Amino acid sequence: MASASLVEKLQLRVRELEEALAGERGGGQGQRARIERMSPEVTDSNPYSRLMALKRMGIVKDYEKIRTFTVAVVGVGGVGSVTAEMLTRCGIGKLLLFDYDKVELANMNRLFFQPHQAGLSKVQAAEHTLRNINPDVQFEVHNYNITTVDNFQHFMGRISYGGLEEGKPVDLVLSCVDNFEARMAINTACNELGQTWMESGVSENAVSGHIQLIIPGESACFACAPPLVVAANIDEKTLKREGVCAASLPTTMGVVAGILVQNVLKFLLNFGTVSYYLGYNAMQDFFPTMTMKPNPHCNDKNCRKQQEEYKEKKAAQPKQVVVEQEEEIVHEDNNWGIELVSEVSEEELKAASGPLPDLPKGITVAYTIPNKEENVVAGETTVGESEESLEELMAKMKNM
Amino acid sequence: MASASLVEKLQLRVRELEEALAGERGGGQGQRARIERMSPEVTDSNPYSRLMALKRMGIVKDYEKIRTFTVAVVGVGGVGSVTAEMLTRCGIGKLLLFDYDKVELANMNRLFFQPHQAGLSKVQAAEHTLRNINPDVQFEVHNYNITTVDNFQHFMGRISYGGLEEGKPVDLVLSCVDNFEARMAINTACNELGQTWMESGVSENAVSGHIQLIIPGESACFACAPPLVVAANIDEKTLKREGVCAASLPTTMGVVAGILVQNVLKFLLNFGTVSYYLGYNAMQDFFPTMTMKPNPHCNDKNCRKQQEEYKEKKAAQPKQVVVEQEEEIVHEDNNWGIELVSEVSEEELKAASGPLPDLPKGITVAYTIPNKEENVVAGETTVGESEESLEELMAKMKNM
């Protein structure tokens, strides 16, 4: 018994080392063979059987279609790395990864990267791990900061032409970055290209996050209504210089990556209800949803252009009965047209909610509309000690 | 003799590979050094800086306390493996892992395990990966099925005495199993020991899941109100024999693991609101919460005993004003005292909800109480073609 388990342990160690060595040498030992066609066959050796079962369960009509899609992930940190791993395991066609950071031991409180990868570039380490997990996926990685002038042009080019078939655009861009500047760069690019994308963010105090779907011209862009829920999510580089850092948790980041990729799957494979905005408040376990129309006075001229084109397209369509799945928030109440769901205590929630709806016993309100005057600057933005006005905050963010 | 020489050969190969790997990496081992005390210092090499920042952010009073806790994870599959990884990265004191399965390529559509681990036992492969990620955590793994008579006794013993300090009980048991029998075994053990535990589950169609906190005597146990939301989550072994398998997604399982470990952190480190029940419906992005009182007629005599003890304890306490955070569901409406939130379409939701509460513009109801008559057998249980009564379903589950 003892020697059998020793042999097992040694075999495990040998495999592990071979794998690590293959990785260092850029080879591929521990890898599985490529699979030509996704099969629904139920065998232990079929990595797609549980995904193809979504068809038999009546959830997805054509799961194999996942192989035809290209997704760009910008930011391969706590949310982006898990996002890329989920898409890889789901068998996405092609992934483009953008990041300029290196793996550090300080990242080990989040999923995905491992201590032996410290010092490697995030995109290089991620590509290696992901290729081992699923060699059927195509990878293209870029180890640069998308916000510099040259890199931004290159980034635009890859979004436009880096699809599975070179020359075709990607299907979706996912923002998993941790600072305002990078979000604005993605927003600018996507507005110019008319590229659909999804935003994600986690608050500086690690206990809330959100995802948001942005279809240029159709839903509010990042410049129409900056998601103030992440405004306090200050760039880690800046923070480190001051000797402080944002908190983070593998739980919150795992949940945000999970709801983000779930939204991607629903969007690409056409099942369920795609969320335009889904928040996560870990302290109270509430998950607000909403939709936001674009701001006709948006500062981004390409956003306004996309809005015009969308209006024309809609006007040209034959009249249909449109079943609205959610009430939309039209911006008319403040400068930025923002209505926020704030992070509040149970008591504040009750106090701010006005007359509570008459709900059946056992059911509580998951969230409510906060008092606008009070709360536009509240929510995650109060994590620091900010008593600034929305305008001051915006000015501050622009100067970051 | 043969095995001795095999051991020698393997040891030699390990040494060879370690040297080759060290060469490729220019020195350095894969693992990081152990850390004696958690530090809040903001450096790239501190794996705990982002967690200790939770103190400065005012979220957690005493984060270091995480090191004093022991958590047992039963089932190291799609939810359990990610659960164990999150706890490991958070720096939990000790983890006990229980599973009897082997890693298969068919598991690769979920996070954590990698193709090169196929064929290894799940607990062994998990322990190896987790130790590399965080050598500060203590691990104890058991490669067996807890439901056999002998193993069940051993399992009870480890829950009772396997704490960080041998002889002390564990602080929390997490059920991440995929079948009814194992859930009942955990329930039986925890009722007998008065051990607080959390349940988790993902539906057979992969698009919903839940977590549940069970404090024996205080909240409903698994036998008081079987969480029918996972009743259709048939044991994979059974399914495979019939040539079918349950669907699964890394997204849903990642979200369930995330909300589970978040609840664990809130429970152990005393922050936020701990959820007694939190559901996740991926199709509509709704997240029902509720609490359930124990069933005074529960079939488990130890549950009834714990209920009596809890009542006595409460009666002996000085009267306090208890602020109820959520309305509790008292079982009085059916045999099993169950009220379920079912998986329904947007239309069914509206149809079943009766008079909709008068909510402000832009806010929609995340969930509602379904029509009881109709829906007790509905929800995930209709994934197959079941038109069975609750009694028939229970009888069937007991025979599994």
Chai-1 contact restraints between the chains, C-beta under 6 A:
chainA,res_idxA,chainB,res_idxB,connection_type,confidence,min_distance_angstrom,max_distance_angstrom,comment,restraint_id
A,S3,B,S3,contact,1.0,0.0,6.0,A-B,restraint_1
A,L6,B,V7,contact,1.0,0.0,6.0,A-B,restraint_2
A,V7,B,L6,contact,1.0,0.0,6.0,A-B,restraint_3
A,L10,B,L10,contact,1.0,0.0,6.0,A-B,restraint_4
A,R13,B,V14,contact,1.0,0.0,6.0,A-B,restraint_5
A,V14,B,R13,contact,1.0,0.0,6.0,A-B,restraint_6
A,V14,B,V14,contact,1.0,0.0,6.0,A-B,restraint_7
A,R15,B,H116,contact,1.0,0.0,6.0,A-B,restraint_8
A,L17,B,L17,contact,1.0,0.0,6.0,A-B,restraint_9
A,E19,B,H116,contact,1.0,0.0,6.0,A-B,restraint_10
A,A20,B,L21,contact,1.0,0.0,6.0,A-B,restraint_11
A,L21,B,A20,contact,1.0,0.0,6.0,A-B,restraint_12
A,L21,B,L21,contact,1.0,0.0,6.0,A-B,restraint_13
A,E24,B,E24,contact,1.0,0.0,6.0,A-B,restraint_14
A,G30,B,H116,contact,1.0,0.0,6.0,A-B,restraint_15
A,R32,B,P115,contact,1.0,0.0,6.0,A-B,restraint_16
A,V42,B,K240,contact,1.0,0.0,6.0,A-B,restraint_17
A,V42,B,G243,contact,1.0,0.0,6.0,A-B,restraint_18
A,V42,B,C245,contact,1.0,0.0,6.0,A-B,restraint_19
A,D44,B,E104,contact,1.0,0.0,6.0,A-B,restraint_20
A,D44,B,A106,contact,1.0,0.0,6.0,A-B,restraint_21
A,S45,B,L105,contact,1.0,0.0,6.0,A-B,restraint_22
A,N46,B,A106,contact,1.0,0.0,6.0,A-B,restraint_23
A,P47,B,L105,contact,1.0,0.0,6.0,A-B,restraint_24
A,P47,B,M108,contact,1.0,0.0,6.0,A-B,restraint_25
A,S49,B,A106,contact,1.0,0.0,6.0,A-B,restraint_26
A,S49,B,C245,contact,1.0,0.0,6.0,A-B,restraint_27
A,R50,B,N109,contact,1.0,0.0,6.0,A-B,restraint_28
A,R50,B,A247,contact,1.0,0.0,6.0,A-B,restraint_29
A,R50,B,S248,contact,1.0,0.0,6.0,A-B,restraint_30
A,L51,B,N109,contact,1.0,0.0,6.0,A-B,restraint_31
A,A53,B,C245,contact,1.0,0.0,6.0,A-B,restraint_32
A,A53,B,A247,contact,1.0,0.0,6.0,A-B,restraint_33
A,L54,B,A247,contact,1.0,0.0,6.0,A-B,restraint_34
A,M57,B,N205,contact,1.0,0.0,6.0,A-B,restraint_35
A,M57,B,A247,contact,1.0,0.0,6.0,A-B,restraint_36
A,I59,B,N205,contact,1.0,0.0,6.0,A-B,restraint_37
A,I59,B,V207,contact,1.0,0.0,6.0,A-B,restraint_38
A,M86,B,P250,contact,1.0,0.0,6.0,A-B,restraint_39
A,M86,B,T251,contact,1.0,0.0,6.0,A-B,restraint_40
A,R89,B,N109,contact,1.0,0.0,6.0,A-B,restraint_41
A,R89,B,P250,contact,1.0,0.0,6.0,A-B,restraint_42
A,E104,B,D44,contact,1.0,0.0,6.0,A-B,restraint_43
A,L105,B,S45,contact,1.0,0.0,6.0,A-B,restraint_44
A,L105,B,P47,contact,1.0,0.0,6.0,A-B,restraint_45
A,A106,B,D44,contact,1.0,0.0,6.0,A-B,restraint_46
A,A106,B,N46,contact,1.0,0.0,6.0,A-B,restraint_47
A,A106,B,S49,contact,1.0,0.0,6.0,A-B,restraint_48
A,M108,B,P47,contact,1.0,0.0,6.0,A-B,restraint_49
A,N109,B,R50,contact,1.0,0.0,6.0,A-B,restraint_50
A,N109,B,L51,contact,1.0,0.0,6.0,A-B,restraint_51
A,N109,B,R89,contact,1.0,0.0,6.0,A-B,restraint_52
A,Q114,B,I133,contact,1.0,0.0,6.0,A-B,restraint_53
A,P115,B,R32,contact,1.0,0.0,6.0,A-B,restraint_54
A,H116,B,G30,contact,1.0,0.0,6.0,A-B,restraint_55
A,I133,B,Q114,contact,1.0,0.0,6.0,A-B,restraint_56
A,N205,B,M57,contact,1.0,0.0,6.0,A-B,restraint_57
A,N205,B,I59,contact,1.0,0.0,6.0,A-B,restraint_58
A,V207,B,I59,contact,1.0,0.0,6.0,A-B,restraint_59
A,K240,B,V42,contact,1.0,0.0,6.0,A-B,restraint_60
A,G243,B,V42,contact,1.0,0.0,6.0,A-B,restraint_61
A,C245,B,V42,contact,1.0,0.0,6.0,A-B,restraint_62
A,C245,B,S49,contact,1.0,0.0,6.0,A-B,restraint_63
A,C245,B,A53,contact,1.0,0.0,6.0,A-B,restraint_64
A,A247,B,R50,contact,1.0,0.0,6.0,A-B,restraint_65
A,A247,B,A53,contact,1.0,0.0,6.0,A-B,restraint_66
A,A247,B,L54,contact,1.0,0.0,6.0,A-B,restraint_67
A,A247,B,M57,contact,1.0,0.0,6.0,A-B,restraint_68
A,S248,B,R50,contact,1.0,0.0,6.0,A-B,restraint_69
A,P250,B,M86,contact,1.0,0.0,6.0,A-B,restraint_70
A,P250,B,R89,contact,1.0,0.0,6.0,A-B,restraint_71
A,T251,B,M86,contact,1.0,0.0,6.0,A-B,restraint_72
A,T251,B,G258,contact,1.0,0.0,6.0,A-B,restraint_73
A,T251,B,V261,contact,1.0,0.0,6.0,A-B,restraint_74
A,T251,B,Q262,contact,1.0,0.0,6.0,A-B,restraint_75
A,G254,B,G254,contact,1.0,0.0,6.0,A-B,restraint_76
A,G254,B,G258,contact,1.0,0.0,6.0,A-B,restraint_77
A,V255,B,V255,contact,1.0,0.0,6.0,A-B,restraint_78
A,V255,B,G258,contact,1.0,0.0,6.0,A-B,restraint_79
A,G258,B,T251,contact,1.0,0.0,6.0,A-B,restraint_80
A,G258,B,G254,contact,1.0,0.0,6.0,A-B,restraint_81
A,G258,B,V255,contact,1.0,0.0,6.0,A-B,restraint_82
A,V261,B,T251,contact,1.0,0.0,6.0,A-B,restraint_83
A,Q262,B,T251,contact,1.0,0.0,6.0,A-B,restraint_84
A,Q262,B,A282,contact,1.0,0.0,6.0,A-B,restraint_85
A,G272,B,M283,contact,1.0,0.0,6.0,A-B,restraint_86
A,T273,B,Q284,contact,1.0,0.0,6.0,A-B,restraint_87
A,S275,B,D285,contact,1.0,0.0,6.0,A-B,restraint_88
A,L278,B,D285,contact,1.0,0.0,6.0,A-B,restraint_89
A,A282,B,Q262,contact,1.0,0.0,6.0,A-B,restraint_90
A,M283,B,G272,contact,1.0,0.0,6.0,A-B,restraint_91
A,Q284,B,T273,contact,1.0,0.0,6.0,A-B,restraint_92
A,D285,B,S275,contact,1.0,0.0,6.0,A-B,restraint_93
A,D285,B,L278,contact,1.0,0.0,6.0,A-B,restraint_94
A,D285,B,T289,contact,1.0,0.0,6.0,A-B,restraint_95
A,F287,B,F287,contact,1.0,0.0,6.0,A-B,restraint_96
A,T289,B,D285,contact,1.0,0.0,6.0,A-B,restraint_97
A,M290,B,G362,contact,1.0,0.0,6.0,A-B,restraint_98
A,E326,B,T364,contact,1.0,0.0,6.0,A-B,restraint_99
A,E327,B,K361,contact,1.0,0.0,6.0,A-B,restraint_100
A,E327,B,G362,contact,1.0,0.0,6.0,A-B,restraint_101
A,I329,B,G362,contact,1.0,0.0,6.0,A-B,restraint_102
A,P357,B,P357,contact,1.0,0.0,6.0,A-B,restraint_103
A,P357,B,D358,contact,1.0,0.0,6.0,A-B,restraint_104
A,P357,B,L359,contact,1.0,0.0,6.0,A-B,restraint_105
A,L359,B,P357,contact,1.0,0.0,6.0,A-B,restraint_106
A,P360,B,I369,contact,1.0,0.0,6.0,A-B,restraint_107
A,K361,B,E327,contact,1.0,0.0,6.0,A-B,restraint_108
A,G362,B,M290,contact,1.0,0.0,6.0,A-B,restraint_109
A,G362,B,E327,contact,1.0,0.0,6.0,A-B,restraint_110
A,G362,B,I329,contact,1.0,0.0,6.0,A-B,restraint_111
A,I363,B,I369,contact,1.0,0.0,6.0,A-B,restraint_112
A,T364,B,E326,contact,1.0,0.0,6.0,A-B,restraint_113
A,A366,B,A366,contact,1.0,0.0,6.0,A-B,restraint_114
A,I369,B,P360,contact,1.0,0.0,6.0,A-B,restraint_115
A,I369,B,I363,contact,1.0,0.0,6.0,A-B,restraint_116
